[in-house]
């Protein structure tokens, strides 16, 4: 997975007193993640996954806009929470802001993730003569010839595939 999602967080003081000591907790924050405000100031997410906006006070009706980038993981694509068509899953994200006076608010956003599971198999064969030398015309023309089959299984999609089972009429049991 090499995609990323840019999130924008807008914290607005909807009250009638100044808010101080703002702390954000976002479900996608990770330690040392950098969050930037509209003026280019950078804030770093703490080890506990919180972001403290040191020195920021929000007067009534004032707001601060913050952005950060989340790098999509293979786990996000493999998510098993899927809709009825089995192709779309979500990266669900919730942010909560709390001021030092206990004022709090939350909001969430879901970003669709397209699941595209796909697998292909290619079977090839090489004929060997009785001396274990590659048969020049690759045709079985003697009872002492042998055939070496090669199976190439490729994950052509974007979803991790597990518990694959190969069946072939020449197998005595399925390969998994």
C-alpha positions, 0 to 999 in steps of 0.5 A: 500500500503506497497511498496516503490520506491528507486529513484536515482538522478544524477546531472552532471555539463555539462557546463564549469563553477563551479555550486553552490547553487544547489536546487532540486525540485522533484514532490515526495519530501515531507517536512522532507524527507531525501535524501542521497548522495553517501558518506552518507551525508544527506539532508532534504527536506524543507517545500516548497518541495525543497532540497538545497545542502548546501556546494555542488559545482560541477566543470565541468564534476563533478556529485553528486548522491542522493537517496531517498525512496518514500512510495507508497500510496493507491492514487498511486494505485487508480490513474485513469490515466490508459492504454488501458488494465485498469491494469497499471498506473504510478507514474510519477516523475519529478526532476528539478535542478537549480543552483544559476546562473540560470542554470537548467535542468529536468528529469522524470521517470515513475514507473508502478503500477499494478492495481488489482481490485477484489471483492468477495461476500459470501452468507450464510443462517441460518434457524430459527424455529418459536421460533427464535431458530436456526434450528438444520438441517438448513433446512426449514421444516415449513412455520413458519421457517425464513431464515437469510441471511448474505452477506460478501463482500470483496475487494480482490484486491489492488484498493479502490472500490467505489459505489458497488451495491448488487443485490439479488432476495430477495431484494426489491431494490438494496443495494449500 
